[in-house]
Amino acid sequence: MEEKQEMISYFAHEGMMARMERTNHRLWIVVIILIVCLVGTNLAWILYERQFESYSETTQEVTQDTGTGNGTNNFVGGDYYGETDGQNNNP
């Protein structure tokens, strides 16, 4: 059983090829636009992140007087590093 091949006219073939060339041209334009957009958004993120300081250091000095005679000094509001100057610091 042989398959019969159908013939297509030259004009139909040329029309299809011209249509495919236009489609390929449009797809290349879309690819280039997408690459430019990708690079642009990455640059935008880099510039956005550069506007902030990389490292920031905050120093604060806190002095607190308990006002009581027992030397209890309860610090509220952050990290406490150091010693009190009260009665509990006797060597």
C-alpha positions as CSV (number, residue, x, y, z in Angstrom):
1,M,0.0,0.0,0.0
2,E,1.7,3.2,-1.1
3,E,0.8,6.5,0.3
4,K,-0.1,9.1,-2.2
5,Q,1.7,12.4,-1.8
6,E,-0.3,15.5,-2.3
7,M,1.2,18.3,-4.2
8,I,1.0,21.9,-3.0
9,S,1.2,24.8,-5.3
10,Y,4.3,27.0,-5.4
11,F,2.3,30.1,-4.5
12,A,0.8,28.5,-1.4
13,H,4.2,27.3,-0.3
14,E,5.7,30.8,-0.7
15,G,2.8,32.3,1.2
16,M,3.3,30.0,4.1
17,M,7.1,30.7,4.1
18,A,6.5,34.4,4.1
19,R,4.1,34.1,7.0
20,M,6.5,32.0,9.0
21,E,9.3,34.5,8.3
22,R,7.1,37.3,9.7
23,T,6.2,35.2,12.7
24,N,9.9,34.4,13.4
25,H,10.8,38.0,13.1
26,R,8.2,39.0,15.6
27,L,9.3,36.3,18.0
28,W,12.9,37.6,17.9
29,I,11.7,41.1,18.7
30,V,9.7,39.7,21.7
31,V,12.7,37.8,22.9
32,I,14.9,40.9,22.7
33,I,12.3,43.0,24.5
34,L,12.1,40.4,27.3
35,I,15.8,40.3,27.7
36,V,16.0,44.1,28.0
37,C,13.2,44.0,30.5
38,L,15.0,41.3,32.6
39,V,18.2,43.3,32.7
40,G,16.3,46.5,33.5
41,T,14.4,45.0,36.4
42,N,17.6,43.5,37.8
43,L,19.3,46.9,37.6
44,A,16.3,48.5,39.2
45,W,16.6,46.1,42.2
46,I,20.3,46.7,42.5
47,L,19.8,50.5,42.6
48,Y,17.0,50.1,45.1
49,E,19.1,48.1,47.4
50,R,22.1,50.4,47.1
51,Q,20.2,53.4,48.5
52,F,20.2,51.8,52.0
53,E,23.2,51.6,54.2
54,S,24.8,48.2,54.4
55,Y,25.6,48.4,58.1
56,S,24.2,50.6,60.7
57,E,25.3,50.8,64.3
58,T,23.3,52.4,67.1
59,T,24.9,53.3,70.3
60,Q,23.0,54.4,73.3
61,E,24.1,55.2,76.9
62,V,21.5,54.5,79.5
63,T,21.8,55.6,83.2
64,Q,19.1,54.6,85.6
65,D,18.7,55.4,89.3
66,T,16.5,53.0,91.2
67,G,15.7,55.4,94.0
68,T,15.5,52.6,96.4
69,G,18.0,51.6,99.0
70,N,18.2,47.9,98.1
71,G,20.1,48.4,94.8
72,T,17.7,46.7,92.5
73,N,18.2,48.0,89.1
74,N,15.8,46.5,86.5
75,F,16.5,47.6,83.0
76,V,13.6,47.6,80.6
77,G,13.8,48.2,76.8
78,G,16.7,46.5,75.1
79,D,20.0,44.6,75.7
80,Y,21.8,45.4,79.0
81,Y,25.6,45.1,79.1
82,G,27.4,46.3,82.2
83,E,27.2,46.5,85.9
84,T,25.1,48.6,88.3
85,D,26.7,51.0,90.7
86,G,24.6,49.8,93.6
87,Q,25.0,47.7,96.8
88,N,25.1,44.4,94.8
89,N,28.5,45.1,93.3
90,N,30.5,44.7,96.5
91,P,33.6,42.6,95.8
